[in-house]
Amino acid sequence: MVKLCVLCSEQRAMIKRPKTGQQICQKCFFYVFETEIHNTIVDNKLFKRGERVAIGASGGKDSTVLAHVLKVLNERYDYGCELFLLSVDEGITGYRDDSLETVKRNQQQYDLPLKIVSYSDLYGWSMDEIVKEVGRKNNCTFCGVFRRQALDRGAVMLGVDHIVTGHNADDIAETILMNIFRGDVARLGRCTEIFTQGESMIKRSKPFKYTYEKEIVMYAYFKKLDYFSTECIYSPNAYRGHARTFLKDLESIRPSAIIDIIHSGEAFEIKSDVKMPTQKTCQRCGYMSSNEICKACVMLEGLNRGLPQLGIGKGTRMRRQLPEEDGGDRPTARKAVQHFSEIQRDTSIVSVQPRDPAQVHTPPPRVPTNIIDDPKPEKKNLSW
């Protein structure tokens, strides 16, 4: 028997929502998916009319769906925002070079200005070069620290007020679990916030905070969006992978586990007598930091001195090894990192032409689960 959509009771149900278990049709799925994100934006007052908003674009499913949905909602509900695409080229051959071609195609598909900043230009090191120095155990730590600062630097170049990222409910639940496992009280207190404050008063937000990853895959699949589906070649050894595996096991038993973990993280309260880090400004690059020298500058110092493990570990121990600012001999850096106060706004953003898709490796999109198959009529047995 054909099951009808539980929302409209007219069309055949094609999708079983991972988030609620409802069996709904494709049209209703698009509506509830977009409406839930709109409600998240409105309820949390994410945008203000006239804001310049940069969408962190990697070419993956999350950022591609985010760009598509924000453009649709901005026009449908008249947010009055000016949207941009902002990408970071980490310098990972065979991964980021191909995924950036997807971003360039998205730029043309959505008619949004695109700005690309690279590790090589900002820091003098690509991730391929960093991995050769540090190996594959702690490379994600370097990449995460550098990427966060690179996004803020790119945002200053664009002159935007706000950065939105495609972090979904699964990502946030994983981060909560990781911070609990590590006993990181400071990060646990802020990882569930939908708003975070970046450098130069540039705020960040996560419109997909309550959106399941499986539903993002479904939306991209049924909308036939152009995205890059391969994971980073350096990520299999990342600590996050263990938290993800644990979370997926929980989700298979209890689908609401993801949202439950997020609500539990929001309910955590830090005791008043717990010492929390205070925000300062890095003496070298002018970026926000909880120490005199930010994590990125410490890591760059280690790379330039041939001591890549300098930035990995406890802050007090690693900073004792840094030369004194006024008297110690510092190694010659590959590239002098520009001070934040010296970054100039880029007013000449030109369209970037993508390469011929036939010359770019683009993996096929992920096929979502939870699709309700067409009921096939049973064949009558006509044999004697």
LUMKOL-351999 format. One record per residue (C-alpha): residue in one letter; x, y, z. Coordinates in nm, 3 decimals. Example, Ala and Ser with C-alpha at 12.3 -4.5 7.8 and 13.67 -1.06 7.14 Angstrom:
<recs>
REC r       x       y       z
REC a   1.230  -0.450   0.780
REC s   1.367  -0.106   0.714
</recs>
This chain:
<recs>
REC r       x       y       z
REC m   0.000   0.000   0.000
REC v   0.131   0.348  -0.096
REC k   0.200   0.566   0.208
REC l   0.098   0.930   0.178
REC c   0.290   1.224   0.315
REC v   0.194   1.283   0.679
REC l   0.202   1.662   0.625
REC c   0.004   1.718   0.305
REC s  -0.173   1.381   0.274
REC e  -0.164   1.424  -0.103
REC q   0.172   1.314  -0.241
REC r   0.341   0.979  -0.192
REC a   0.588   0.976   0.098
REC m   0.944   0.952  -0.038
REC i   1.155   1.043   0.263
REC k   1.171   0.933   0.624
REC r   1.316   1.229   0.812
REC p   1.613   1.123   1.028
REC k   1.534   1.404   1.271
REC t   1.168   1.324   1.342
REC g   1.095   0.992   1.174
REC q   0.812   1.151   0.972
REC q   0.742   1.004   0.630
REC i   0.694   1.297   0.394
REC c   0.701   1.386   0.026
REC q   0.983   1.568  -0.146
REC k   0.799   1.901  -0.171
REC c   0.713   1.903   0.201
REC f   1.071   1.807   0.287
REC f   1.206   2.112   0.102
REC y   0.954   2.332   0.280
REC v   1.020   2.208   0.636
REC f   1.399   2.201   0.581
REC e   1.411   2.563   0.464
REC t   1.150   2.680   0.716
REC e   1.336   2.530   1.014
REC i   1.654   2.712   0.908
REC h   1.457   3.036   0.861
REC n   1.310   2.994   1.211
REC t   1.660   2.941   1.354
REC i   1.774   3.262   1.183
REC v   1.474   3.465   1.303
REC d   1.457   3.324   1.657
REC n   1.826   3.395   1.718
REC k   1.827   3.725   1.524
REC l   2.127   3.615   1.321
REC f   2.109   3.886   1.055
REC k   2.051   4.258   1.041
REC r   1.933   4.445   0.735
REC g   2.225   4.582   0.536
REC e   2.480   4.336   0.678
REC r   2.759   4.209   0.454
REC v   2.769   3.833   0.517
REC a   3.048   3.598   0.409
REC i   2.958   3.231   0.365
REC g   3.250   3.004   0.451
REC a   3.263   2.795   0.132
REC s   3.468   2.477   0.102
REC g   3.279   2.314  -0.184
REC g   3.145   2.040   0.046
REC k   2.780   1.954   0.103
REC d   2.734   2.174   0.412
REC s   2.870   2.498   0.268
REC t   2.708   2.440  -0.073
REC v   2.365   2.379   0.080
REC l   2.421   2.678   0.311
REC a   2.498   2.907   0.017
REC h   2.195   2.780  -0.175
REC v   1.953   2.806   0.119
REC l   2.074   3.150   0.235
REC k   2.037   3.291  -0.115
REC v   1.684   3.146  -0.137
REC l   1.580   3.267   0.210
REC n   1.743   3.609   0.166
REC e   1.528   3.665  -0.142
REC r   1.213   3.495  -0.006
REC y   1.203   3.669   0.333
REC d   1.392   3.986   0.239
REC y   1.668   3.971   0.502
REC g   1.839   4.257   0.322
REC c   2.185   4.095   0.347
REC e   2.467   4.122   0.092
REC l   2.612   3.772   0.049
REC f   2.968   3.672  -0.041
REC l   3.157   3.343  -0.070
REC l   3.482   3.316   0.128
REC s   3.712   3.017   0.075
REC v   4.042   2.909   0.226
REC d   4.299   2.725   0.015
REC e   4.496   2.514   0.263
REC g   4.722   2.379  -0.010
REC i   4.621   2.011  -0.009
REC t   4.698   1.860  -0.348
REC g   4.433   1.623  -0.477
REC y   4.167   1.755  -0.240
REC r   4.143   2.130  -0.193
REC d   4.251   2.218  -0.546
REC d   3.963   2.009  -0.684
REC s   3.706   2.120  -0.426
REC l   3.783   2.486  -0.496
REC e   3.676   2.428  -0.855
REC t   3.335   2.336  -0.714
REC v   3.330   2.665  -0.522
REC k   3.414   2.855  -0.840
REC r   3.121   2.685  -1.015
REC n   2.897   2.772  -0.717
REC q   3.005   3.133  -0.759
REC q   2.860   3.131  -1.111
REC q   2.552   2.925  -1.019
REC y   2.450   3.153  -0.731
REC d   2.594   3.478  -0.873
REC l   2.783   3.560  -0.553
REC p   3.126   3.733  -0.527
REC l   3.407   3.495  -0.425
REC k   3.725   3.565  -0.229
REC i   3.993   3.294  -0.187
REC v   4.275   3.326   0.068
REC s   4.555   3.071   0.093
REC y   4.785   2.945   0.367
REC s   5.084   2.999   0.139
REC d   5.003   3.368   0.092
REC l   4.914   3.427   0.457
REC y   5.169   3.212   0.640
REC g   5.426   3.098   0.385
REC w   5.336   2.731   0.442
REC s   5.091   2.498   0.267
REC m   4.932   2.203   0.447
REC d   5.123   1.960   0.226
REC e   5.448   2.118   0.350
REC i   5.328   2.121   0.711
REC v   5.233   1.752   0.699
REC k   5.584   1.669   0.574
REC e   5.719   1.839   0.888
REC v   5.474   1.723   1.155
REC g   5.343   1.394   1.015
REC r   4.979   1.291   1.008
REC k   4.911   1.277   1.381
REC n   4.869   1.646   1.472
REC n   4.822   1.804   1.130
REC c   4.452   1.877   1.193
REC t   4.551   2.096   1.490
REC f   4.765   2.316   1.265
REC c   4.498   2.332   0.996
REC g   4.217   2.422   1.238
REC v   4.413   2.706   1.401
REC f   4.534   2.848   1.069
REC r   4.194   2.817   0.899
REC r   4.010   3.002   1.173
REC q   4.248   3.296   1.150
REC a   4.251   3.279   0.767
REC l   3.871   3.316   0.760
REC d   3.889   3.625   0.981
REC r   4.166   3.771   0.765
REC g   3.962   3.706   0.451
REC a   3.657   3.864   0.614
REC v   3.855   4.183   0.686
REC m   3.967   4.190   0.322
REC l   3.604   4.160   0.211
REC g   3.488   4.419   0.460
REC v   3.210   4.194   0.591
REC d   3.033   4.216   0.926
REC h   2.945   3.851   0.968
REC i   3.074   3.503   0.876
REC v   2.835   3.209   0.855
REC t   2.966   2.853   0.853
REC g   2.807   2.521   0.764
REC h   2.857   2.353   1.102
REC n   2.560   2.120   1.142
REC a   2.400   1.951   1.443
REC d   2.626   1.644   1.405
REC d   2.939   1.865   1.408
REC i   2.829   2.048   1.723
REC a   2.735   1.726   1.905
REC e   3.077   1.582   1.814
REC t   3.249   1.895   1.948
REC i   3.057   1.870   2.276
REC l   3.166   1.507   2.316
REC m   3.529   1.591   2.232
REC n   3.539   1.872   2.489
REC i   3.387   1.644   2.753
REC f   3.640   1.370   2.676
REC r   3.927   1.622   2.700
REC g   3.788   1.805   3.003
REC d   3.810   2.134   2.813
REC v   3.580   2.352   3.023
REC a   3.648   2.676   2.834
REC r   3.555   2.535   2.494
REC l   3.265   2.334   2.637
REC g   3.109   2.655   2.758
REC r   3.108   2.821   2.416
REC c   3.091   2.538   2.161
REC t   2.709   2.528   2.172
REC e   2.668   2.902   2.115
REC i   2.510   2.986   1.782
REC f   2.703   3.315   1.788
REC t   3.076   3.354   1.845
REC q   3.284   3.669   1.822
REC g   3.576   3.682   1.583
REC e   3.851   3.934   1.528
REC s   3.779   4.304   1.452
REC m   3.421   4.267   1.577
REC i   3.337   4.018   1.300
REC k   3.078   3.783   1.440
REC r   3.026   3.420   1.337
REC s   2.710   3.214   1.338
REC k   2.591   2.862   1.257
REC p   2.248   2.860   1.088
REC f   2.266   2.477   1.063
REC k   2.304   2.434   1.440
REC y   1.990   2.218   1.466
REC t   2.007   2.065   1.115
REC y   2.102   1.697   1.084
REC e   2.381   1.603   0.845
REC k   2.165   1.332   0.686
REC e   1.900   1.588   0.599
REC i   2.162   1.817   0.443
REC v   2.273   1.524   0.225
REC m   1.909   1.460   0.131
REC y   1.849   1.823   0.039
REC a   2.163   1.839  -0.178
REC y   2.071   1.508  -0.344
REC f   1.712   1.596  -0.435
REC k   1.800   1.954  -0.535
REC k   2.086   1.814  -0.748
REC l   2.333   2.066  -0.604
REC d   2.691   2.072  -0.727
REC y   2.923   1.983  -0.438
REC f   3.246   1.797  -0.360
REC s   3.180   1.486  -0.153
REC t   3.528   1.355  -0.064
REC e   3.670   1.397   0.288
REC c   4.012   1.555   0.344
REC i   4.295   1.311   0.272
REC y   4.462   1.405   0.602
REC s   4.154   1.363   0.825
REC p   4.131   0.982   0.883
REC n   4.361   1.004   1.185
REC a   4.182   1.303   1.338
REC y   4.056   1.276   1.697
REC r   3.715   1.398   1.579
REC g   3.673   1.075   1.382
REC h   3.646   0.873   1.706
REC a   3.379   1.109   1.844
REC r   3.193   1.083   1.511
REC t   3.194   0.703   1.521
REC f   3.065   0.707   1.879
REC l   2.791   0.957   1.786
REC k   2.677   0.752   1.485
REC d   2.644   0.446   1.708
REC l   2.428   0.647   1.947
REC e   2.218   0.782   1.661
REC s   2.150   0.432   1.528
REC i   2.003   0.341   1.867
REC r   1.832   0.673   1.941
REC p   1.795   0.918   1.646
REC s   1.726   1.209   1.880
REC a   2.066   1.161   2.049
REC i   2.223   1.439   1.839
REC i   1.975   1.707   1.943
REC d   1.970   1.571   2.301
REC i   2.349   1.615   2.328
REC i   2.324   1.973   2.196
REC h   2.051   2.062   2.448
REC s   2.258   1.901   2.725
REC g   2.559   2.109   2.620
REC e   2.347   2.425   2.627
REC a   2.239   2.340   2.981
REC f   2.594   2.313   3.116
REC e   2.683   2.585   3.364
REC i   3.037   2.668   3.463
REC k   3.090   2.733   3.834
REC s   3.171   3.090   3.922
REC d   3.498   2.989   4.092
REC v   3.637   2.817   3.781
REC k   3.921   3.022   3.633
REC m   3.849   3.102   3.269
REC p   4.097   3.241   3.014
REC t   4.074   3.613   2.938
REC q   4.088   3.742   2.583
REC k   4.399   3.938   2.488
REC t   4.562   4.047   2.165
REC c   4.864   3.869   2.017
REC q   5.177   4.085   2.043
REC r   5.300   3.968   1.704
REC c   5.005   3.954   1.463
REC g   4.732   4.143   1.648
REC y   4.488   3.850   1.647
REC m   4.276   3.767   1.950
REC s   4.443   3.526   2.193
REC s   4.421   3.404   2.550
REC n   4.802   3.444   2.578
REC e   5.060   3.706   2.490
REC i   5.133   3.520   2.167
REC c   4.853   3.346   1.977
REC k   4.851   2.976   1.889
REC a   4.906   3.042   1.518
REC c   5.222   3.247   1.579
REC v   5.357   2.979   1.816
REC m   5.298   2.711   1.553
REC l   5.459   2.920   1.281
REC e   5.757   2.982   1.508
REC g   5.798   2.609   1.553
REC l   5.774   2.540   1.180
REC n   6.027   2.812   1.096
REC r   6.269   2.687   1.365
REC g   6.241   2.325   1.255
REC l   6.057   2.240   1.580
REC p   5.707   2.159   1.452
REC q   5.594   2.010   1.785
REC l   5.649   2.344   1.957
REC g   5.286   2.443   1.911
REC i   5.145   2.109   2.026
REC g   5.094   2.071   2.397
REC k   5.051   2.282   2.707
REC g   5.072   2.654   2.651
REC t   5.311   2.741   2.934
REC r   5.559   2.472   2.837
REC m   5.570   2.556   2.470
REC r   5.593   2.931   2.525
REC r   5.901   2.890   2.747
REC q   6.082   2.772   2.438
REC l   6.002   3.088   2.242
REC p   6.282   3.344   2.211
REC e   6.227   3.671   2.395
REC e   6.066   3.937   2.183
REC d   6.335   4.195   2.246
REC g   6.651   3.993   2.290
REC g   6.620   3.643   2.142
REC d   6.723   3.548   1.791
REC r   6.419   3.459   1.588
REC p   6.451   3.253   1.272
REC t   6.382   3.407   0.935
REC a   6.022   3.329   0.850
REC r   5.922   3.220   0.501
REC k   5.672   3.505   0.501
REC a   5.608   3.784   0.747
REC v   5.253   3.746   0.877
REC q   5.065   4.069   0.822
REC h   4.943   4.242   1.137
REC f   4.564   4.253   1.159
REC s   4.561   4.630   1.184
REC e   4.743   4.653   0.849
REC i   4.500   4.441   0.643
REC q   4.346   4.645   0.364
REC r   3.998   4.594   0.222
REC d   4.002   4.434  -0.123
REC t   3.772   4.637  -0.346
REC s   3.863   4.463  -0.671
REC i   3.702   4.120  -0.638
REC v   3.684   3.973  -0.986
REC s   3.501   3.663  -1.104
REC v   3.717   3.349  -1.089
REC q   3.670   3.116  -1.385
REC p   3.655   2.744  -1.303
REC r   3.841   2.487  -1.506
REC d   3.672   2.255  -1.751
REC p   3.478   2.003  -1.533
REC a   3.612   1.723  -1.754
REC q   3.963   1.805  -1.627
REC v   3.866   1.812  -1.259
REC h   3.816   1.510  -1.033
REC t   3.466   1.548  -0.890
REC p   3.342   1.247  -0.689
REC p   2.977   1.149  -0.730
REC p   2.739   1.296  -0.469
REC r   2.645   1.092  -0.166
REC v   2.325   0.893  -0.193
REC p   2.119   0.957   0.122
REC t   1.967   0.688   0.336
REC n   1.607   0.703   0.461
REC i   1.462   0.714   0.108
REC i   1.135   0.522   0.089
REC d   1.144   0.294  -0.213
REC d   0.853   0.259  -0.452
REC p   0.631  -0.030  -0.346
REC k   0.662  -0.302  -0.605
REC p   0.353  -0.513  -0.669
REC e   0.404  -0.878  -0.596
REC k   0.404  -1.103  -0.897
REC k   0.138  -1.368  -0.896
REC n   0.259  -1.723  -0.906
REC l   0.111  -1.859  -1.228
REC s   0.284  -2.195  -1.212
REC w   0.076  -2.506  -1.154
</recs>
